[in-house]
Amino acid sequence: INAEYMGNAVLQALTYVPPLNNYLKTLRPEESRKRQDVQGFDPLLLLQNHCRNVMGPRTISPTEFFRSLKKISRSFRPGRQEDAQEFALQLLGGCHEAILRVVGKLDPRTSETTPIYQIFGGYLRSQVKWDRNEEIRKLKSKSNPSGLSIANTSN
C-alpha cells in the first residue's frame, strides 16, 4: 500500500495499544536528547507526541511521521508502495533502540526487557508443527499433576 496509508493504518493500531500508550505517558520530553540516534531522531518522542495529539480534542494528521519516513527506515519513500508490517517493525525497532541508547550496552537477554520488547516482543516461528497425540498427553498431565494413575474401580 501507499506509504501514507500504510503509516496511518499502523499508527491508528499502535495509538490504541493501552500498555504502549501508558508507557509513552511516563516519558519526559527533556530526556529525548539521550534517546536520539546519530541523526538526532527520537522515534519515541514522535510516537509520544502523536498519541498525545490523537487523544486531544482536535483532528490530527500524522504529517510528522511522513516527514520522518526516511529516518524510520532508509528504504521508505513518501508515495511509494510499502509494507505495513515492515513500517511497524522499523518504528518499534527504532523505539527499542532508543531506549537501549539511554541505558547503554546490554547483553542480548537483558535488552529484551525494554518496555517496547515487553509489549510487542516475542519470537516468531516460520513453521509450526502440531501433534494431536502430544497435545492430548499434555492435557492429561495437566489434569492429573501428581502423575498417579487413576484406576477404574466401578466393577
Sequence and secondary structure as in RCSB ss.txt:
>XXXX:A:sequence
INAEYMGNAVLQALTYVPPLNNYLKTLRPEESRKRQDVQGFDPLLLLQNHCRNVMGPRTISPTEFFRSLKKISRS
FRPGRQEDAQEFALQLLGGCHEAILRVVGKLDPRTSETTPIYQIFGGYLRSQVKWDRNEEIRKLKSKSNPSGLSI
ANTSN
>XXXX:A:secstr
 BHHHHHHHHHHHHHT HHHHHHHHH  GGGHHHH  TTS  HHHHHHHHHHHHTSSS    HHHHHTHHHH TT
  TTSB  HHHHHHHHHHHHHHHHHHHH    HHHHTTSHHHHHH     S     HHHHHHHHHHHHSTT    
     
